[in-house]
C-alpha cells in the first residue's frame, strides 16, 4: 500500500527526533544523545521533501507543524536551510500557520531571531508543570524560570504562543494545579492545551506505577480537577474548542484541526505519520534504517519502503473514528452523519442513548447536531464506548 501522493494535501508535519534528554512519560519517537546525527538527518529530511515535491507538484500549503522530539534544538542555520527548501518545493499560502514545538531551557535569542526570520508564526511551549522537583523526578530538565524567561523573550517576537500542561502528574496537589492555571491565564499566550497524563507501556513512568513506586491521582480527582480547569479557563476568555484545547477567540490551532477533521496531511521524517484521506502511513522509526533508505533513494518510488505501517479503515471504522473525533470538538457531530450510517433499530437505539446523556447533563444538542457538555468531555471515552 502506497500513500496517494496526489491527495489534496494542505498540511505538512515535520519530525525532529533529537532531544537533550527523554522524559520518563514520553512515548514518542525521540532520541537523546544523538546530536552527532543532526546534520545527516537534516539532509535526509530535505531529500524526502524534495522527492515528494518533485512527484506531487507544488502543493498549496496552509499549515506546517514541526514536532518531536525537541524541535527547538534544530540548529538555526539548518532550520533556515529547511525553510528555503520548503519555500522552493511548496507554495506557502499567505497566513500559513507554521508551528514549532519548544522546550523551555533549549532556547536562546539567536534561535528566537532565526525562528522569526524563517517565518514561524506559532510556538507551542511544553511547560507541563512549574514544579521543578516533580519535573526532575520524571527526567524533564527544565526549571520554572526557564518558562518565565522564554515567555518574556518570545512574546516580543511572536503573536501566538501556546502552552502545554499535563494534568495528573504524580505529586502535584490540587492547589498547586489551580495555582498553575491561575498563573497561565495571566501569561501572554493565546492557547492552552491540557492533557491528561497517559501512562504508556515500556516507559520508566509505566514501570514506576506498576511497581507502586509512583502513585497517580484517582480518577475522581482527575475528573473534578479537569472540570474546575474547564470552568476557570472558560471564565477567563479561553474557549474550549476541543476536549484538551482552549484558545482565545480566533487563535485555535488550524493544524491540529486538520487531524480532528480527518483531512489529508503529509508527514516527513523519522516515525512521521501521513494520511491521504483513506489510509494512514508511518515512516520507519529506526534512525539508521530511515537514513539509509532516504539516502539511497533517487525517486519517490524508491521511498515506498520507508513506510513501516499502513492501514486503510473500513467504512464502519472510519465512521466510528469520525464520531469519536467529532465528539472531542466543540461543534460535535451532525445527525445527518448518524442517519447516513445507521438506520432502523440501530439509529433509534443510538438516538435513545444520546437522549439519556442529555438528561444526565453530559450532552446537549439540537435538530442538526449533538455535542458533549463540559461534564461530558471529562468522561468522553466512557460516552463513546456506551454509544458504540
C-alpha positions in Angstrom: 0.0 0.0 0.0 1.4 3.4 -1.1 0.4 6.9 0.1 -1.6 8.6 -2.6 0.9 11.3 -3.5 -1.7 13.2 -5.4 -4.0 13.6 -2.4 -5.2 17.1 -1.7 -2.6 17.8 1.0 -2.6 21.3 2.5 -0.8 20.5 5.8 2.7 19.2 6.5 4.2 17.6 9.6 8.0 17.5 10.0 9.5 15.4 12.7 12.7 16.4 14.5 13.5 13.5 16.8 16.5 14.8 18.8 16.2 15.6 22.5 18.7 16.7 25.1 17.0 14.1 27.4 14.0 11.8 27.2 11.2 12.3 29.7 10.0 9.3 31.7 6.5 9.6 30.4 7.4 10.1 26.7 6.1 7.5 24.2 7.2 9.4 21.0 10.0 8.8 18.6 12.6 10.8 20.4 16.4 10.3 20.6 18.6 11.6 23.4 22.4 11.8 23.0 22.2 11.5 19.2 23.2 15.1 18.3 26.0 13.9 16.0 23.4 12.8 13.5 21.6 16.1 13.3 23.3 17.3 10.1 22.9 13.9 8.3 19.2 13.7 9.4 18.6 17.3 8.2 19.9 16.4 4.7 17.7 13.2 4.6 14.7 15.3 5.6 15.4 17.7 2.8 15.7 14.9 0.3 12.5 13.2 1.4 10.7 16.5 1.0 12.2 17.3 -2.4 11.4 13.8 -3.8 7.8 14.2 -2.7 7.5 17.7 -4.2 9.0 16.6 -7.5 6.4 13.8 -7.7 3.3 15.6 -6.3 3.9 19.1 -7.6 4.0 22.4 -5.8 1.0 22.0 -3.4 -0.5 25.0 -1.7 0.2 24.6 2.0 -1.9 26.2 4.8 -0.2 24.7 7.9 3.2 23.3 8.8 4.0 21.7 12.2 7.5 20.9 13.5 7.1 18.3 16.2 9.4 16.0 18.1 11.5 15.1 19.9 12.5 18.7 20.6 12.4 20.9 17.5 13.7 23.8 19.5 17.1 22.0 19.3 17.1 22.3 15.5 20.3 24.3 14.8 19.3 27.7 13.5 21.4 27.5 10.3 19.9 24.1 9.4 16.4 25.3 10.2 16.8 28.3 7.9 18.1 26.0 5.2 15.0 23.8 5.7 12.7 26.8 5.2 14.5 27.5 1.9 13.6 24.0 0.8 10.0 24.3 1.9 9.5 27.6 0.0 11.2 26.2 -3.1 9.1 23.0 -3.0 5.7 24.2 -2.0 3.5 27.3 -2.3 3.0 28.6 1.2 -0.2 30.5 1.4 -0.4 33.9 2.9 -1.1 33.5 6.6 0.3 29.9 6.6 0.3 28.7 10.2 3.8 27.4 11.0 4.2 25.9 14.5 7.4 24.9 16.3 7.3 22.8 19.4 9.6 24.4 22.0 11.0 23.0 25.3 12.0 25.6 27.9 15.7 25.5 28.6 16.6 24.9 25.0 16.1 28.5 23.8 18.3 31.5 23.3 18.0 34.8 21.5 19.8 33.5 18.3 17.2 30.8 17.9 14.2 33.1 18.5 15.6 35.5 15.9 16.1 32.6 13.4 12.6 31.3 14.0 11.1 34.7 13.3 13.3 35.2 10.2 12.3 31.7 8.9 8.6 32.6 9.1 7.4 30.6 12.1 4.2 32.1 13.4 3.4 30.0 16.4 5.3 28.5 19.3 3.9 25.5 21.2 5.7 25.5 24.6 6.0 22.4 26.7 5.5 23.8 30.1 3.8 20.7 31.7 4.4 21.9 35.3 6.2 24.6 37.2 7.3 22.2 40.0 11.0 21.7 39.4 11.3 18.7 41.7 8.5 16.8 40.1 9.7 17.5 36.6 13.2 16.4 37.6 11.9 13.2 39.0 10.4 12.5 35.6 13.7 13.3 33.9 12.5 16.6 32.4 15.4 19.0 32.9 13.7 22.4 32.9 13.1 25.0 35.5 10.1 27.3 36.2 12.5 30.2 35.5 13.2 28.8 32.0 9.4 29.1 31.3 9.2 32.7 32.5 12.3 33.7 30.6 11.0 32.1 27.4 7.6 33.6 27.6 9.1 37.1 28.1 11.6 36.8 25.2 9.2 35.1 22.8 6.3 37.4 23.4 8.2 40.2 21.8 8.6 38.3 18.6 5.5 36.1 18.2 1.9 36.9 18.3 0.7 33.4 19.1 2.2 31.5 22.0 0.6 28.2 23.2 1.5 26.2 26.3 1.1 22.5 27.0 0.2 21.4 30.6 -0.2 17.9 31.9 -3.0 17.2 34.4 -2.4 14.3 36.8 1.4 14.4 37.3 2.3 12.4 40.4 3.0 14.6 43.4 1.1 17.7 42.1 -1.6 18.7 44.6 -5.0 20.2 43.5 -4.0 23.5 45.0 -0.7 23.6 43.1 -2.5 22.7 39.8 -5.0 25.5 40.4 -2.2 28.0 41.0 -0.6 26.9 37.7 -3.8 27.6 35.8 -4.3 31.0 37.5 -0.7 31.8 36.5 -1.1 30.7 32.9 -4.2 32.8 32.5 -2.0 35.9 33.1 0.7 34.8 30.7 1.0 36.5 27.2 -0.5 33.4 25.5 -3.4 32.8 23.1 -3.7 29.0 23.5 -3.6 26.3 26.3 -3.5 22.5 25.8 -4.4 20.5 28.9 -3.6 16.8 28.5 -4.4 14.1 31.0 -1.2 12.2 32.0 -1.2 8.9 30.0 0.9 6.0 31.2 2.4 4.4 28.1 3.8 0.9 28.2 7.6 0.4 28.2 8.3 3.9 29.7 10.0 4.5 33.0 6.7 6.0 34.3 4.9 2.8 33.4 7.3 0.6 35.4 7.3 3.1 38.3 3.5 2.9 38.5 3.5 -0.9 38.0 5.9 -1.3 41.0 3.8 1.1 43.1 6.8 3.4 43.4 4.7 6.2 41.7 1.2 6.9 42.9 -1.1 8.6 40.5 -4.2 10.7 41.4 -7.5 8.9 41.5 -9.9 9.1 38.5 -12.4 11.1 40.6 -9.8 13.6 41.5 -8.7 13.9 37.8 -12.3 14.4 36.6 -13.1 17.0 39.3 -9.8 18.9 38.6 -10.5 18.8 34.9 -14.0 20.2 35.3 -12.6 23.0 37.5 -10.0 23.7 34.9 -12.5 23.9 32.1 -14.8 26.3 34.1 -11.8 28.5 35.1 -10.4 28.8 31.6 -13.9 29.5 30.1 -14.4 32.2 32.7 -11.2 33.8 31.7 -11.6 34.1 27.9 -10.3 30.7 26.8 -12.9 28.9 24.6 -12.8 25.1 24.8 -12.9 24.1 21.1 -11.7 20.5 21.7 -11.5 18.2 24.8 -7.9 19.2 25.6 -7.6 22.5 23.8 -8.5 26.1 24.8 -7.9 29.3 22.8 -8.6 33.0 22.8 -11.2 33.6 20.0 -9.6 33.2 16.6 -6.4 31.5 17.8 -7.4 27.9 17.6 -4.7 25.5 16.2 -5.5 25.2 12.5 -3.0 22.4 12.0 -4.4 20.1 14.8 -7.9 20.8 13.4 -6.8 19.0 10.2 -6.2 15.8 12.3 -9.6 16.1 14.1 -11.4 16.6 10.8 -9.7 13.7 9.2 -8.2 15.8 6.3 -5.2 14.7 4.4 -1.7 15.6 5.6 1.8 14.6 4.7 4.5 13.7 7.3 8.2 13.8 6.8 11.0 12.4 9.0 11.6 9.6 11.5 8.3 7.9 12.5 6.3 10.6 10.9 2.6 9.8 10.1 0.7 10.7 6.9 -3.0 10.4 5.9 -4.2 10.6 2.4 -7.9 10.7 3.2 -8.4 7.0 3.2 -5.2 5.3 4.6 -2.7 6.1 7.3 1.0 5.5 7.0 4.0 5.8 9.3 7.6 6.2 8.4 10.5 4.0 9.6 11.2 4.6 13.3 14.8 3.3 13.3 17.2 6.2 12.7 19.8 4.3 10.7 17.2 2.5 8.5 15.5 5.8 7.9 18.8 7.5 6.9 19.9 4.6 4.7 16.5 4.3 2.9 16.3 8.0 2.1 20.0 8.4 1.2 19.8 5.6 -1.3 16.6 6.8 -3.0 16.5 8.8 -6.2 12.8 8.8 -6.9 9.6 8.8 -4.9 9.0 5.2 -5.8 12.3 4.3 -4.0 10.9 5.7 -0.8 8.0 3.2 -0.8 9.9 1.0 1.7 10.2 3.9 4.1 6.6 3.2 5.3 6.6 0.6 8.1 2.9 0.8 8.9 -0.1 1.3 6.6 -3.7 0.8 7.3 -7.0 1.5 5.5 -10.0 1.8 7.7 -13.2 0.1 6.7 -16.2 2.3 6.1 -17.6 1.4 9.5 -14.2 2.0 11.2 -13.9 5.4 9.5 -17.4 6.3 10.8 -16.5 5.3 14.3 -13.4 7.5 14.1 -15.4 10.4 12.7 -17.8 10.0 15.7 -15.0 9.9 18.3 -13.1 12.9 16.8 -16.4 14.8 16.3 -17.3 14.4 20.0 -13.9 15.7 21.0 -14.7 19.0 19.3 -16.9 21.9 20.3 -19.2 21.6 17.4 -19.9 17.9 18.0 -21.4 15.5 15.4 -24.1 16.1 12.8 -27.3 14.0 13.0 -27.1 13.8 9.2 -23.9 11.7 9.6 -25.5 9.4 12.0 -28.6 8.9 9.9 -26.4 8.2 6.8 -24.6 5.4 8.6 -27.3 3.9 10.9 -30.9 3.0 10.1 -33.9 1.4 11.8 -33.3 -0.1 15.2 -29.7 0.8 15.4 -30.4 4.5 14.7 -33.2 4.5 17.3 -31.0 2.9 19.9 -28.2 5.4 19.3 -30.7 8.3 19.5 -32.1 7.0 22.8 -28.6 6.7 24.3 -27.8 10.3 23.2 -31.0 11.5 24.9 -30.0 9.7 28.1 -26.7 11.5 28.2 -28.6 14.8 27.5 -30.8 14.1 30.5 -27.7 13.4 32.6 -26.3 16.8 31.5 -23.3 15.2 29.7 -24.6 16.1 26.2 -26.5 18.9 24.5 -27.9 19.2 21.0 -30.5 20.5 18.6 -32.1 19.2 15.4 -28.9 19.5 13.5 -26.1 18.4 15.8 -25.2 17.0 19.3 -22.2 17.6 21.4 -20.6 17.0 24.8 -21.0 19.4 27.6 -18.0 20.2 29.9 -19.0 17.3 32.2 -19.4 15.0 29.2 -15.9 15.9 27.9 -14.5 14.8 31.3 -15.8 11.2 30.6 -15.6 11.3 26.8 -14.1 7.8 26.5 -16.9 6.2 28.5 -19.6 8.0 26.5 -18.1 6.9 23.2 -18.0 3.3 24.4 -21.6 3.5 25.5 -22.7 4.9 22.1 -20.9 2.2 20.2 
